[in-house]
Amino acid sequence: MTTNAPRPEVLRYTAFSSTPDGGNPAGVVLDATALDDSDMLAIAADLGYSESAFLTAPPKGLGGQEGRAYRIRYFSPKAEVPFCGHATIATAVALAERIGAGELVFATRAGTVPVEVAEEGGTLRATLTSVEPHVEEIADADLDEALAALGWPDADLDPAFPPHIAFAGARHLVLAAATRARLADLAYDFARLEALMHRLDLTTIQLVWRESATIFHVRDPFPVGGVVEDPATGAAAAAFGAYARELGLVPEDAVLTLHQGEDLGRPGELTVTLSAGEPRVRVSGTGTRIS
């Protein structure tokens, strides 16, 4: 950005909550045309949110309606990330407030992500459809290192949920806690977990506890982004949905509710929808402007 160019407006929205004090905050820049990579990183670092989103004109061939298709990039305070679910939801809500509800299309580094925004009782709700997901096993030595960094003994894992790495736009290690108390007690070695995550190209660690057949509580350490914990994580929710379906832990047709942020004082709710015959995962939630 040239020194005399006007700084673009930086919006602040939260995703997966209808109130500003819940969910996960994101910075949103609806016109980042004048910004270079260093500008975007500086804005994200200044905000200090887990991610911020930056929109520019769509690449050729993206599709979508004119004025409703964009290239979107995501920056944490430390680096660019390929995909971010909560910043996508926040951006979609911000756009819908200005151009109306309906279909949007985003070109991300991970692939094309369509989003549908609908108004429900005066509240905007956005639903993103992930890129095609995949699930892979984690090596025993890497799992041992992750548990050591977290301070979790093997006995604290739920044996019904085998640890795996899941991808639906970004890579997340899924670990299931045996109890809600174990999930609530999160105090980990930041540098040690960060080093492992860089080596395995992980975006977050998706920590989960199953309350019932379709209700889960989740937390997401995010040291690679310079954030101790992500308050509500759409990309990890999509990855978890793919993981749970792939391992037969939920039906092929299922609607899962993920509660996140309660332990941080920022409660949010993410809805994960799985459909038989459709490999992609849908994640939906509300959003609202913070300031």
C-alpha positions, 0 to 999 in steps of 0.5 A: 500500500502506498504511503498516501493511499487511504487505508481501507475500512477494517470491519470487526465481526464475530462468527457463530454467535448472534451477540458481539460478546460470543463466537470468534471475532474476525477482521473483515476488509471488503476491498483489499485491492490496495493492500499487499501481503505485508499490509494484510499481515500487519492489519491482522497482527494489529487486530490480534484476532485469530484470523482476518479476511481480505477480499479482492476481485474474483479470479477468472472462471470462478463463477457465481453472480456478478458482485457476489464472487470474490477472492478471499485471503486469510491472515492470522497475526503470524502468517497467511492460512489457506482457509478459515471458516469463522472469517468466511462466515463473518465476511458473508454476514458483512456482505449480506448486510450490504448487498443482501442475503443469497449465494456467494462464492469465494476463491480460497487458497484451498479451493472454491467455497460457496456460501449461502446466507439466509435471514432467519427471524431478523438474524443472518445465518451463513452456511459454507460448503467445504472443499472435498475433505480427507482423513489420515492416520497420525504416526504414533510418535507424533501422537505421543508428542502432541499428548506430551505438549498438551499434558494429556496422558493416554488415559484421558483420550476417549477410545471411541474416537481414534486420533486422526488428522482431518482436512476440509480446507486446512489440516487439524489433528482430532483428539477426543477427551474422555471427560468434559473436565479434561477438555476444560483443563487446557494448559499446554506447552505453547512452543512445543505444540507449535513446533509439532504443528509446523512439522505436520502442517496443522492449523489447529488441534481439534479437541472434542468431547461428546455430550450425546450422539450429535452434540459435541464440545470443542476447543482449538489450540492455535499456537501456529497463528500466535493465538493460544486458543481459537474461540470458534473454528469453522474449518476445524468443524468441517474437518471434524465432520469429515472425520466423524463420518469417515470413521463411522462415528455418526451416520452419513446423513447427520446434523451435528452441533458443536459448542465452542468458546464456553471455556473462554467466556465467548460461547458460540454454536456451530452446525455441521451438516453431513449428507449421504453421497456428498463428500463436502461438509456444510458448516453454518452459524450466525454472525454479527458486527462488533464495532 
